[in-house]
């Protein structure tokens, strides 16, 4: 993996991302703005399931309104995040936070898709069983993913001996 | 007491000292700041888009904002506390940083925009709360708010690239879960 990362870091495309001063801050800024879109979309769906907002609307309607923002935002984040990885492949490959983040991301995306399917099929007032727990679990997952994203830059500080970059 | 000496005393405070010496404080505080900022921006975006009539004017504006603004304010308080800690850690550096100053200006702009909207534009809220487009002043406030918050996040990220110091791990510190 490290060899692959080192090869990627030497490719002209990666070198361009590394050397043009405004590219990385721009990508990170777009990435953070989009975190707001994705996280709050998930938050709105969770608040509806928990009965805190829009109790006059069916679960499926709230899911239909916010899920396009959630998926659209995730696509933007995949592009900006992907370009950031190409720009700093060695740092990402040697970061425990990065790999944990990717693992949790797979779980969160799959969980959200399953959650959405059951909400879309849900009756107007009756909640699918376990939906409240699932809503909270997904929020916790997104929070962990945001935390790990920020922690990539601090792998040694956060993980100590467990860090892959030590 | 002038602003520069206030900045110096913030830098000398115990909280600032803790931020500088605890190895794990900075990443944790920064991560919480990102989460809080994301929540502020995302919830404000939902309210602003409703003001612009998106996805529709079907839901009363007061209901959309009433349901969400308490979350916005709660997240904002968290962002101010964590941001304050980050500022304290290197106060004199941030104080002279252009991106930081512009960010504070953007924050002021967001506050003024909101204050004008709530005290003047919202006087006629009953006429446009539901089913009809918000008046031009309201739509301008919504669009301005989105623009200001996106700009603010960009400026915030730029601070990290222009702050002029590196946060390096001290050599003689035990990094294994110490605070």
Interface residues (C-beta under 8 A of the other chain):
Chain A: X21 X24 X25 X26 X28 X29 X32 X33 X35 X36 X37 X39 X40 X41 X43 X44 X47 X52 X53 X54 X65 X143 X146 X147 X149 X150 X151 X153 X154 X156 X157 X158 X160 X161 X163
Chain B: X23 X24 X26 X27 X28 X30 X31 X34 X35 X37 X38 X39 X40 X41 X42 X43 X45 X46 X55 X59 X67 X68 X71 X150 X153 X154 X156 X157 X158 X160 X161 X169 X174 X175 X176 X177
